[in-house]
Structure formats: C-alpha cells, structure tokens
C-alpha cells in the first residue's frame, strides 16, 4: 500500500483535474480514489465471501488487482485517457487475483477499449466505457451467474445510460452509477440463493460498488480514509481495556454479538455508535460481528437498541466498569494471606504471576515470594518471607525446579524447622496446598503434600527461544512447544496443534479435571476459545480457566 | 465407482455423475469457454459420447477421486487465476453435492478463444 499513499492533491487541484471532460491525470485520480476506498473497506468485503467457496478473500483479491492496475498506469503516466486506460487495464490483467479480480480485470479491459484514441473523457465516453466493460465481462463466461459482480456492472451501466439521456454532468452520472450499484448489491441475495442462505450480499459486487463510490467521494471531496471504521478479525479484538483506568462517561462496557442485515454499512454503524459511547471496536468472524463500546450509565441500553435495528442480536454482555475497577484495585493491592497462629505450620510459596499468587493466597499460603523460570528469588528473599512469621514450622513450595536449590539453602541458613516440597510448577503447589493441615506436625504435612504432588500432572505451553532437538522432537525457534510433566512432547506452529498433541500424550482417560492458568502473551479471549475447543473435544472432562499472570508460559495446565 | 456405506445401506456414485457436476461447475467458472477433448482419440470418439464426457477424466482413488479437466479459456484473462478458481469451484461442487473428497484437480488449458482482438 505504501507505494500509493502519496498525498492526494489539494482542493483546487482536485477541482481542476476532475473538471469534465477529464484527462489522463483526472482518470488516474479517480482510479486511485476507487483503490483507496476499496482498500478502506477491504475487510468488510472479505467478510461477505460465500461463493463458491467460503474463503473470505474477495476484498483482498480485488484490492491486489486494483493495486497492480494502478501501479502499471502510474509508471506510464499520460495526460491522455486512452493511454492511461490501456496501462491500467494491462496492469489489472497481469495482477488479477481470484475470480472477482479476473472479472474486474475484464471490466477494465472493456472500459479501456472504449477510451482508446481519446484524449479526454466526458459523460458520453464514460457511458460507452461502462457498456464496453459490461460486455467484455459478460463475454468471459458461458453461463453467467446473476447476483454477482456481473449483475452489478450491468445495473450500473444501465444507470449511466439513463443519466446520459437526462443530460447529466459527470458527477451526476457517477451519483446515478453509485446509487444503482448500491441498489443492485442489495438485490443480489434475491438472485442468488446461496447469498440469501448466508445472509450476505455478493462480495465482488460490493467491491465494485466501493470502487465507484470511492471515485464519487473523490469528486465530492469526501474522505477516503478508514474514518475509524476498521473491521478486525474477531480474535484480534482486544477487549481487555477494563483493566485500565476508567474515564468519565465509561461506566459500562457493552459487548454485543450480532449478525448484520444484508445492507449493513460498517461506517454508518461506527458513526451511530460514536454518538453513544467511546472505545468502539467491531470485529468479525464467520459472519458474526462483535461490537465493543464503553458508555455512560444512562446510555448503557442504547447500543443494544441501535444494533437491533441493523441486524439480529445474538448475545449481549454488559459489565459495570466502575464497580469492576473498584473490585480489581482492592484485589490487586493486597493479597489476603492466611494468618498464622503461633506453633502452626505455615506455607511459603514462590509464585511467578499475580493470578497464581491470588490462588495460592486463597488456598491459605502465609507468605508469597515472586519468582519463576528466569527470575529466581534469592535465598535472602526466601528467608525474609518466613523469618517474621510467628511459628518455627515452615513449608516451602518452590514451584519451579530452578528454585528448589535456593529453598534448600534458605533452609540451611534459617534456625526454623523447614520442609521443602519439591514442587516443580504451580499446579503441584496447588495440589500440595490442598493437603495443608496447619494444626498438624511438620512431618505429617510434608508426607501428605509429597504424596499429593505425584497425583497431579502438568502441561505447559511456551514459545521456543532457540532451535534444538530434544528427546526426538525437533524444535524450531519461535515455535510453540508443549511440555508434559516437564518433558517436551510437542512442537507445533500453533497453540491449538501443540495442545492437541499434549492432550494425546497426557493419558486423559485417568483425568477428570483440566485447569488452564493463562499467562503473558495470550489474551483471555484466546484462552476461552481454546477452552471451548477442549470442551468440544473432551465433553466428559471438567474444564476450568484461571488467570495465572505468569511470564514465559502462555499456559500452565493442571490435569487431575 | 465410489462407494459410501452406512448402516442403512450403500451409495454408489458412478464417474459419469461426477463428470456432470464437475462439468457444470467448470462452465460456470468465470473465463471458461468450453471443455476440450483431451487427445485425438477423444476427438474422434466424442461423436459417440455424451456431451458431459468430453474433456473430463475421473480417477477413483482409495479415499476419494482425482479429476482432470481440459479447458478452453477466454483470451485476455490471467490464466492462472482462472484455473485456480476452476479448481476451487469444481472441488467445492463435487465435495458439497456428492460428499466425495476430491484429492486433486488437474487443469490442462487446451486453447484460448479470442473473442475481442485488442
């Protein structure tokens, strides 16, 4: 895209270039506008693709075709419309991608043929170019399928013919073409049942509409930028704002899943939403849209009513951010650690993440030391954690094999009686904590905890930091690797694949419950998706998901 | 012949049926003008064959079918893009309507039709 993101000409220059009859430079400006506006709406066009294969790249294919066309014409600039059109069509032909791209290249081929030998283009020539474009496009197929881009170019051409009869100006003619295109696109589901079933309009036709609408917008001096209306894939939607500070007028977070009507316009939807609230995001996946917005207290139902008017609402999630913030702050500020009575057994746990610390605290840990894989706590830190506790019976849960040694050293330097349970990870630590009996002796506690840690199995998902071969598994740097009880079991390009392999090796027939603790480098949403996948694959297992907050490991998984 | 079985019985699909579906999908693809005889022998024998037979070969494999298509394509199109969409839409149609996995689709471009010399 960078090659064409030059600054567009200013108001006066634009006015001069687009004065009918337009020359080659003016035509280039129109082509460029069409390309820019199509690019802006590319994701939306992609989301409409159902025919014949739901591969979702019509928008991208059309943009690439238009880019190739524009680049070719840009290299051979001419003030002559015939020359400009010829190079544009040539570029489109060479760069045509996908079915819609090929048809688009044919439209430009016919279009340019009509311009051949002309210096400038007036309304009459534009009409003839549209006709030629339509004819050429139809010639390329033995059995034309109506309800596609072909129908849209046909209807646009008819509108151009009508407009010429009415003696329209160039911009009036473009208005007619764009209006007819809009109508035609909306009508495509009536002609093509597969579109109606999918509840969308034809993507190629929509793309063609955006190209001409872009030209019209240029003529009218309207913006061709994203204007905030950017559609992201659903998985990229980052809805974790709630953890940050809440500003004025952001009392509620509303998330709505909906299936839009056929004539849904993303940009208009954004405009409507921006009157209601802030932090607007819209994502799309499998034809379902997800909208996210922050609103003031009194406006919290408005996004729902508004979205209902534009499509079918599937699911609504609403959260009181103000209250959530208050709650979260309290939680984050102080962990409620267990109070230890004199003479009782107290547990010190090493925890790599906030979420895990909270779980340890809730299980009755008396002190927590931050530490993990690459941030081993010092002996001093460990001793400091339990030295002031009013008891001499201390249990240390290192929760990482690299920390066991430091724990042993801490035991040596302290005068207290210390037992170290060699927990290698958080799930083992949790299993051990469940056996804690503070009134018992240190030996009793140690024995039952050591037994407990053999009953839980652990899976870990992380990203490899170097290429290596371990135990017959070839690992490339940057790949996702899965460990089962500390042993490398899988190396795969995606977390999903690594998880699948991990689960195959985890002897799941003896497992009742699978708990995910997610850490850095993965969003809650991604984890929820993974959780859903696992639920589907293993319906008889109980799945739990907790925030772990640990670094390096995207997931720590407990199998019990 | 392709066979699919369940407790209620079996479904047999003959190559002829697959050819008809593939032929229709190919002809509906943008840029495809017609199917062409695969070789001189077929050119002769086409007088005795049904239309749907010309230019399409169906090979039944262990777990699906592979297809060979011989096409005439409109001149002035990017052949690769046209061929790609033919492959996609033939594969999609056969798999969707017949439930038979399509292992591969080979496209032979036998010629181009020039309808607009420019």
Interface residues (C-beta under 8 A of the other chain):
Chain A: X52 X53 X55 X93 X94 X95 X96 X97 X98 X99 X101 X102 X103 X105 X106 X109 X110 X113 X136 X139 X140 X141 X142 X143 X145
Chain B: X25 X27 X28 X29 X30 X31 X32 X33 X34 X74 X76 X77 X78 X81 X82 X84 X85 X88 X89 X91 X92 X93 X115 X116 X118
